[in-house]
Amino acid sequence: MCGCQTVIVTSMFILDVQKPSTVICSVVYLIVMFATGSVTGGVCWALVNRSTGLCTDAFHVNMSKEECCNTEGGDAVSWTPHTVTSDVFYLNFFADGASSCQPCHKTCATVKCEPNKMCVMRQGVPKCVCGSHCTSSLGDKGKVCGTDGTQYKNECMLRKINCETGLNTQVDYYGKCRKSCRKVTCRLGSRCLEDQDGFPHCARCDTRCTRHYDVGQPVCGVDGRTYNNTCELKAAICRNGKSIRIAYEGQCNKKYSCSNFKCKIGQTCLANPDNGQPVCFTCTDICFTPKRTEVCGTDERTYASYCHLTLTSCRTRLFITTKRSGKCRKKLGNLERYKLPDEALNTQNETDTQKLKKRSRKQRRKQIKQNKRQHIKIRRNKANGQSRKTNAVSTSSEKIDKPG
């Protein structure tokens, strides 16, 4: 009802309300109207109490019935001829509603429903509901991955959930939700980019920088390259498909390190293990672990989330970033390169020792089984050999006993 920008003009002041809620709309309108005098037209209401027949939630005043019924207010928009502001204010906020309620819509022909909704007649009353938004072209495309990272059966299901929840999730790309850009096919004009958690997203980006962007301060990326401006940096991100963080402002200088470079106030200097360059980073102290955010760091360690990765990075003063989404698949990386603290190393050593013990137990059990099988095989061979020897002796004896 108040979804669009609303500008309220009075003789005393101007209020600019950007997309307020229904309640805020009601409060603002009625308070302003109460302050400026009487209402010269009727009142437009958002809802009707079907049991009492009273109008509730006023969202427009000084409006004729025709004007009220042409607004995009949904299926229950109604109008009352009240003209006294104090009465309207009381009826809206303190009473059960306003009498003399005149519903605008008796059929679906004049109803303007919200996006993704359709009007149907329910018990003789028009009602905006989440209908079937599925067409053969949408349903046949199969699974889609939404911009919220959730996989949907098809685009129809995504639209239905949007309608029911009031969300505005869009199709990111068609097919299963992936953990990298490797198997993602974006629509024409879009490129696949991996976010800080390593998950892919299809985004529109321009790899060409016009003269408009020529003027700007150069920045040094964590890849050790100098970019003339942020536009060139974004273009490089589009081409590579992965994020490139700004290490610091200005041109890259191989002589810079955290010992001789000063970051801005509020930033922490982290050493980049790849090139020794400083990386200015805003550190945090608290992390919440949302679902589906496990990441593998460039130090080949698995973290509960990107935020937890940055905690370790800030604690060790070494720049660590996301290598891929999910758990690490390889063995632990070069510890000397990242020089993790003793506490972290001890924890890892304990984990490695536990793994070795577990592996040793498995190997011992495997060896015992092999020994048992070998022992059984030897016994069988001995038994077969003894049997053959006995048979050979018996045959020889029979030959000797026979008369010449």
C-alpha positions as a printed NumPy array, in Angstrom:
array([[   0.   ,    0.   ,    0.   ],
       [   2.811,    2.356,    0.86 ],
       [   5.379,    0.534,   -1.158],
       [   6.139,    3.502,   -3.392],
       [   7.917,    6.678,   -2.371],
       [   5.503,    8.918,   -0.538],
       [   5.854,   12.68 ,   -0.255],
       [   3.55 ,   14.444,    2.194],
       [   3.24 ,   18.205,    1.813],
       [   1.844,   20.433,    4.539],
       [   1.794,   24.177,    5.064],
       [   4.462,   23.807,    7.737],
       [   6.874,   21.145,    6.455],
       [   7.541,   18.396,    3.902],
       [   7.97 ,   14.733,    4.847],
       [   9.759,   12.375,    2.466],
       [   8.929,    8.781,    3.371],
       [  10.914,    6.111,    1.483],
       [   8.982,    2.839,    1.285],
       [   7.483,    2.894,    4.823],
       [   5.432,    0.098,    6.299],
       [   1.64 ,    0.237,    6.462],
       [   1.67 ,    1.213,   10.138],
       [   4.207,    3.993,    9.571],
       [   2.162,    5.237,    6.625],
       [  -0.941,    5.376,    8.781],
       [   0.814,    7.191,   11.611],
       [   2.477,    9.754,    9.357],
       [  -0.604,   10.485,    7.274],
       [  -3.028,   10.81 ,   10.145],
       [  -0.738,   12.803,   12.416],
       [   0.053,   15.25 ,    9.623],
       [  -3.61 ,   15.539,    8.605],
       [  -4.604,   16.045,   12.244],
       [  -2.058,   18.85 ,   12.511],
       [  -3.179,   20.606,    9.333],
       [  -6.957,   20.539,    9.726],
       [  -9.992,   18.546,    8.674],
       [ -10.183,   15.884,    5.996],
       [ -11.969,   17.142,    2.884],
       [ -12.418,   13.726,    1.228],
       [ -12.943,   10.19 ,    2.406],
       [ -10.448,    7.667,    3.83 ],
       [  -8.864,    4.697,    2.091],
       [  -8.383,    1.551,    4.203],
       [  -6.17 ,   -1.464,    3.55 ],
       [  -8.168,   -4.207,    5.279],
       [ -11.706,   -5.219,    6.17 ],
       [ -12.633,   -7.265,    9.224],
       [ -14.934,   -9.876,    7.651],
       [ -16.589,  -10.744,   10.961],
       [ -17.425,   -7.153,   12.004],
       [ -17.49 ,   -5.451,    8.596],
       [ -15.289,   -2.631,    9.914],
       [ -12.457,   -1.03 ,    7.924],
       [  -8.953,   -1.147,    9.448],
       [  -5.456,    0.203,    8.65 ],
       [  -6.023,    3.585,    7.024],
       [  -3.324,    4.437,    4.481],
       [  -4.761,    7.405,    2.546],
       [  -6.914,   10.389,    3.491],
       [  -8.493,   13.171,    1.422],
       [  -9.347,   10.664,   -1.265],
       [ -12.548,    9.988,   -3.179],
       [ -13.848,    6.442,   -3.472],
       [ -12.893,    6.261,   -7.15 ],
       [  -9.32 ,    7.316,   -6.387],
       [  -9.121,    4.876,   -3.479],
       [ -10.339,    1.915,   -5.502],
       [  -7.805,    2.595,   -8.276],
       [  -4.833,    2.257,   -5.938],
       [  -2.742,   -0.898,   -5.901],
       [  -3.804,   -1.896,   -2.425],
       [  -4.79 ,   -5.525,   -2.916],
       [  -8.108,   -7.339,   -2.657],
       [  -9.386,   -5.797,    0.592],
       [  -9.073,   -2.069,   -0.147],
       [ -12.109,   -0.186,    1.159],
       [ -13.33 ,    3.382,    1.523],
       [ -15.256,    5.319,    4.153],
       [ -16.741,    8.834,    3.899],
       [ -15.222,   10.06 ,    7.204],
       [ -14.109,   13.695,    7.122],
       [ -13.089,   14.46 ,   10.725],
       [  -9.396,   13.763,   11.27 ],
       [  -9.685,   13.173,   15.012],
       [ -12.349,   10.526,   14.372],
       [ -10.196,    8.805,   11.778],
       [  -7.195,    8.8  ,   14.092],
       [  -9.258,    7.278,   16.9  ],
       [ -10.899,    4.655,   14.672],
       [  -7.54 ,    3.596,   13.195],
       [  -5.442,    3.304,   16.373],
       [  -7.791,    2.855,   19.32 ],
       [ -11.075,    1.387,   18.077],
       [ -11.771,   -1.914,   16.294],
       [ -12.182,   -0.1  ,   12.966],
       [ -14.362,    2.28 ,   11.019],
       [ -18.019,    1.779,   10.197],
       [ -19.698,    2.641,    6.872],
       [ -17.043,    0.465,    5.221],
       [ -17.478,    0.224,    1.457],
       [ -15.315,   -2.507,   -0.178],
       [ -13.86 ,   -1.442,   -3.527],
       [ -13.862,   -4.83 ,   -5.24 ],
       [ -16.703,   -7.277,   -5.695],
       [ -15.04 ,   -9.261,   -8.489],
       [ -11.464,   -9.934,   -9.61 ],
       [ -11.888,   -7.686,  -12.644],
       [ -10.815,   -4.533,  -10.782],
       [  -8.365,   -6.046,   -8.293],
       [  -4.666,   -5.188,   -8.642],
       [  -2.74 ,   -7.877,   -6.754],
       [   0.837,   -7.688,   -5.573],
       [   3.592,   -9.147,   -7.783],
       [   3.558,  -12.969,   -8.094],
       [  -0.057,  -13.121,   -6.866],
       [  -3.291,  -13.716,   -8.737],
       [  -6.905,  -12.946,   -7.887],
       [  -9.449,  -15.725,   -7.338],
       [ -12.993,  -15.704,   -5.964],
       [ -13.291,  -17.312,   -2.522],
       [ -16.812,  -17.601,   -1.059],
       [ -18.002,  -14.791,   -3.3  ],
       [ -15.125,  -12.481,   -2.282],
       [ -12.077,  -11.633,   -4.432],
       [  -8.837,  -12.821,   -2.881],
       [  -5.191,  -12.346,   -3.945],
       [  -3.376,  -15.656,   -3.53 ],
       [  -0.09 ,  -17.252,   -4.528],
       [  -1.245,  -19.04 ,   -7.636],
       [   0.555,  -21.265,  -10.065],
       [   3.191,  -19.175,  -11.8  ],
       [   4.476,  -22.158,  -13.722],
       [   4.572,  -22.407,  -17.477],
       [   5.927,  -25.272,  -19.516],
       [   8.99 ,  -23.22 ,  -20.447],
       [   9.829,  -22.528,  -16.781],
       [   9.103,  -26.012,  -15.486],
       [  10.998,  -27.846,  -18.216],
       [  14.284,  -26.07 ,  -17.464],
       [  14.741,  -28.204,  -14.353],
       [  16.664,  -27.307,  -11.205],
       [  17.826,  -23.769,  -10.558],
       [  20.182,  -22.213,   -8.019],
       [  18.803,  -19.067,   -6.413],
       [  20.68 ,  -15.921,   -5.476],
       [  20.245,  -17.057,   -1.855],
       [  22.419,  -20.115,   -2.578],
       [  19.461,  -22.498,   -2.266],
       [  18.648,  -25.123,   -4.892],
       [  15.046,  -25.227,   -6.172],
       [  13.224,  -27.931,   -8.103],
       [  12.517,  -25.441,  -10.881],
       [  11.923,  -21.74 ,  -11.419],
       [   8.204,  -22.19 ,  -10.711],
       [   8.955,  -23.404,   -7.193],
       [  11.283,  -20.441,   -6.609],
       [   8.556,  -17.995,   -7.633],
       [   5.979,  -19.716,   -5.449],
       [   8.239,  -19.491,   -2.389],
       [   8.907,  -15.834,   -3.179],
       [   5.178,  -15.206,   -3.182],
       [   4.565,  -17.056,    0.078],
       [   7.475,  -15.499,    1.969],
       [   7.534,  -12.039,    0.427],
       [  11.163,  -12.507,   -0.645],
       [  12.606,  -11.546,   -4.001],
       [  15.067,  -14.364,   -4.702],
       [  16.145,  -14.504,   -8.336],
       [  17.57 ,  -17.292,  -10.473],
       [  21.36 ,  -17.11 ,  -10.204],
       [  21.994,  -19.88 ,  -12.725],
       [  20.309,  -23.009,  -14.06 ],
       [  21.218,  -26.447,  -12.741],
       [  22.412,  -27.678,   -9.356],
       [  24.027,  -25.284,   -6.886],
       [  27.772,  -25.714,   -7.262],
       [  30.743,  -25.123,   -4.99 ],
       [  32.855,  -23.434,   -7.658],
       [  32.534,  -21.849,  -11.107],
       [  33.908,  -24.982,  -12.783],
       [  30.517,  -26.404,  -13.868],
       [  28.416,  -23.232,  -13.82 ],
       [  26.994,  -21.895,  -17.078],
       [  25.834,  -18.298,  -16.801],
       [  23.314,  -16.619,  -19.037],
       [  24.46 ,  -14.445,  -21.917],
       [  26.092,  -11.25 ,  -20.684],
       [  26.959,  -12.648,  -17.248],
       [  30.172,  -14.127,  -15.864],
       [  30.717,  -16.531,  -13.008],
       [  32.489,  -15.067,   -9.972],
       [  33.339,  -16.816,   -6.714],
       [  32.563,  -14.991,   -3.479],
       [  34.61 ,  -14.915,   -0.276],
       [  33.194,  -18.329,    0.69 ],
       [  34.22 ,  -19.785,   -2.662],
       [  30.619,  -20.14 ,   -3.907],
       [  29.813,  -19.179,   -7.518],
       [  27.493,  -16.386,   -8.62 ],
       [  26.564,  -15.164,  -12.083],
       [  27.042,  -11.414,  -12.337],
       [  27.034,   -8.828,  -15.081],
       [  30.385,   -7.104,  -15.266],
       [  32.204,   -4.996,  -17.825],
       [  35.828,   -5.832,  -18.584],
       [  36.298,   -2.573,  -20.464],
       [  37.149,    0.637,  -18.644],
       [  36.234,    3.842,  -20.479],
       [  37.885,    7.24 ,  -20.133],
       [  35.404,    8.045,  -17.402],
       [  37.414,    5.744,  -15.133],
       [  40.862,    6.903,  -16.268],
       [  41.103,    9.386,  -13.424],
       [  41.602,    7.63 ,  -10.126],
       [  44.105,    6.572,   -7.568],
       [  46.109,    3.43 ,   -8.425],
       [  45.766,    0.458,   -6.111],
       [  47.959,   -2.542,   -5.411],
       [  46.236,   -5.934,   -5.49 ],
       [  47.147,   -8.933,   -3.367],
       [  48.347,  -10.545,   -6.601],
       [  51.24 ,   -8.048,   -6.609],
       [  49.931,   -6.107,   -9.609],
       [  49.283,   -2.374,   -9.805],
       [  45.892,   -1.313,  -11.184],
       [  45.424,    2.251,  -12.411],
       [  41.996,    2.431,  -10.755],
       [  39.329,    0.27 ,   -9.175],
       [  37.645,   -0.218,  -12.555],
       [  40.69 ,   -2.061,  -13.878],
       [  40.753,   -4.141,  -10.704],
       [  37.079,   -5.103,  -11.16 ],
       [  37.754,   -5.963,  -14.81 ],
       [  40.563,   -8.295,  -13.72 ],
       [  38.211,   -9.945,  -11.21 ],
       [  35.701,  -10.528,  -14.018],
       [  38.338,  -12.079,  -16.25 ],
       [  39.746,  -14.322,  -13.521],
       [  36.41 ,  -15.246,  -11.953],
       [  37.829,  -14.805,   -8.448],
       [  38.077,  -11.95 ,   -6.007],
       [  41.249,   -9.846,   -5.902],
       [  41.532,   -7.909,   -2.676],
       [  43.167,   -4.476,   -2.565],
       [  46.388,   -4.848,   -0.565],
       [  46.903,   -1.112,   -0.18 ],
       [  46.349,    2.147,   -2.058],
       [  49.009,    3.324,   -4.444],
       [  51.417,    1.494,   -6.727],
       [  52.898,   -1.832,   -5.666],
       [  56.404,   -1.559,   -4.255],
       [  58.478,   -4.7  ,   -3.704],
       [  60.361,   -2.949,   -0.892],
       [  57.177,   -2.583,    1.164],
       [  56.532,   -4.911,    4.102],
       [  54.592,   -4.689,    7.354],
       [  57.762,   -3.443,    9.06 ],
       [  57.986,   -0.279,    6.927],
       [  54.407,    0.23 ,    5.693],
       [  51.659,    1.855,    7.754],
       [  48.   ,    0.977,    7.089],
       [  45.083,    3.305,    7.727],
       [  43.675,    3.728,   11.204],
       [  41.504,    0.74 ,   12.115],
       [  43.32 ,   -1.62 ,    9.75 ],
       [  45.82 ,   -4.37 ,   10.554],
       [  48.858,   -5.113,    8.402],
       [  49.054,   -8.759,    7.295],
       [  52.05 ,  -10.241,    5.487],
       [  51.286,  -11.896,    2.157],
       [  53.101,  -15.279,    2.111],
       [  53.172,  -15.246,   -1.703],
       [  55.181,  -12.063,   -2.191],
       [  55.935,  -10.636,    1.253],
       [  53.833,   -7.553,    0.501],
       [  51.675,   -5.922,    3.185],
       [  47.903,   -6.392,    3.077],
       [  45.803,   -3.855,    4.978],
       [  42.861,   -5.676,    6.545],
       [  39.991,   -4.741,    8.872],
       [  39.968,   -7.434,   11.551],
       [  37.014,   -8.601,   13.648],
       [  36.8  ,  -10.387,   17.004],
       [  33.499,  -12.282,   16.803],
       [  32.178,  -14.836,   14.316],
       [  28.829,  -16.517,   13.901],
       [  28.88 ,  -19.8  ,   11.998],
       [  26.053,  -19.857,    9.445],
       [  25.178,  -22.994,    7.528],
       [  26.946,  -24.087,    4.372],
       [  29.99 ,  -21.841,    4.778],
       [  32.918,  -24.178,    5.513],
       [  35.928,  -22.987,    3.525],
       [  39.38 ,  -24.294,    2.696],
       [  42.073,  -21.659,    3.199],
       [  45.179,  -21.085,    1.119],
       [  47.064,  -22.603,    4.067],
       [  45.239,  -25.902,    3.344],
       [  43.3  ,  -25.714,    6.614],
       [  39.524,  -26.101,    6.894],
       [  37.65 ,  -23.274,    8.642],
       [  34.066,  -23.125,    9.901],
       [  33.521,  -19.964,    7.825],
       [  35.372,  -17.204,    6.026],
       [  35.081,  -15.12 ,    9.177],
       [  36.913,  -17.795,   11.192],
       [  39.572,  -17.843,    8.495],
       [  40.094,  -14.098,    8.937],
       [  40.359,  -14.558,   12.725],
       [  43.33 ,  -16.88 ,   12.229],
       [  44.77 ,  -14.532,    9.617],
       [  44.571,  -11.565,   11.984],
       [  45.938,  -13.564,   14.923],
       [  48.959,  -14.8  ,   12.963],
       [  49.406,  -11.509,   11.036],
       [  49.544,  -13.526,    7.811],
       [  47.218,  -13.038,    4.856],
       [  45.083,  -16.16 ,    4.324],
       [  42.222,  -16.249,    1.868],
       [  39.717,  -18.782,    0.547],
       [  41.104,  -21.42 ,   -1.785],
       [  37.797,  -23.22 ,   -2.305],
       [  34.432,  -23.776,   -0.613],
       [  34.038,  -26.813,    1.633],
       [  36.654,  -28.888,    3.406],
       [  40.25 ,  -29.127,    2.251],
       [  40.95 ,  -32.268,    0.252],
       [  44.722,  -32.251,    0.432],
       [  47.159,  -32.738,    3.281],
       [  48.272,  -29.852,    5.464],
       [  50.208,  -27.206,    3.55 ],
       [  53.67 ,  -25.846,    4.217],
       [  53.701,  -24.796,    7.865],
       [  56.979,  -22.927,    7.524],
       [  55.404,  -20.708,    4.896],
       [  52.593,  -19.612,    7.167],
       [  54.413,  -19.885,   10.51 ],
       [  51.364,  -20.647,   12.598],
       [  51.601,  -20.109,   16.38 ],
       [  52.809,  -22.891,   18.649],
       [  49.326,  -23.443,   20.037],
       [  47.921,  -24.046,   16.56 ],
       [  50.854,  -26.293,   15.682],
       [  50.425,  -28.331,   18.875],
       [  46.728,  -28.763,   18.126],
       [  47.537,  -29.887,   14.615],
       [  50.285,  -32.222,   15.872],
       [  47.837,  -33.798,   18.293],
       [  45.389,  -34.285,   15.443],
       [  48.117,  -35.784,   13.253],
       [  49.185,  -38.134,   16.089],
       [  45.596,  -39.305,   16.528],
       [  45.387,  -39.966,   12.795],
       [  48.637,  -41.936,   12.861],
       [  47.441,  -44.036,   15.807],
       [  44.164,  -44.7  ,   14.037],
       [  46.027,  -45.609,   10.867],
       [  48.373,  -47.904,   12.823],
       [  45.425,  -49.723,   14.39 ],
       [  43.898,  -50.255,   10.964],
       [  47.206,  -51.5  ,    9.589],
       [  47.658,  -53.928,   12.514],
       [  44.167,  -55.34 ,   12.031],
       [  44.834,  -55.673,    8.313],
       [  48.152,  -57.438,    8.977],
       [  46.531,  -59.857,   11.433],
       [  43.902,  -60.776,    8.839],
       [  46.593,  -61.301,    6.212],
       [  48.614,  -63.51 ,    8.615],
       [  45.547,  -65.582,    9.369],
       [  44.8  ,  -66.089,    5.689],
       [  48.45 ,  -67.002,    5.01 ],
       [  48.506,  -69.45 ,    7.93 ],
       [  45.329,  -71.149,    6.708],
       [  46.797,  -71.338,    3.216],
       [  50.004,  -72.97 ,    4.532],
       [  48.027,  -75.497,    6.538],
       [  45.968,  -76.35 ,    3.474],
       [  49.074,  -76.711,    1.347],
       [  50.679,  -78.969,    3.952],
       [  47.567,  -81.068,    4.156],
       [  47.403,  -81.363,    0.367],
       [  51.119,  -82.205,    0.193],
       [  50.808,  -84.868,    2.867],
       [  47.828,  -86.322,    1.045],
       [  49.75 ,  -86.478,   -2.25 ],
       [  52.742,  -88.103,   -0.499],
       [  50.531,  -90.748,    1.084],
       [  48.924,  -91.484,   -2.257],
       [  52.358,  -91.836,   -3.91 ],
       [  53.553,  -94.29 ,   -1.23 ],
       [  50.376,  -96.34 ,   -1.56 ],
       [  50.826,  -96.551,   -5.342],
       [  54.441,  -97.728,   -5.005],
       [  53.468, -100.383,   -2.501],
       [  50.812, -101.704,   -4.834],
       [  53.384, -102.023,   -7.669],
       [  55.845, -103.95 ,   -5.452],
       [  53.193, -106.372,   -4.177],
       [  52.08 , -107.314,   -7.676],
       [  53.598, -110.601,   -8.979],
       [  56.162, -110.275,  -11.756]])
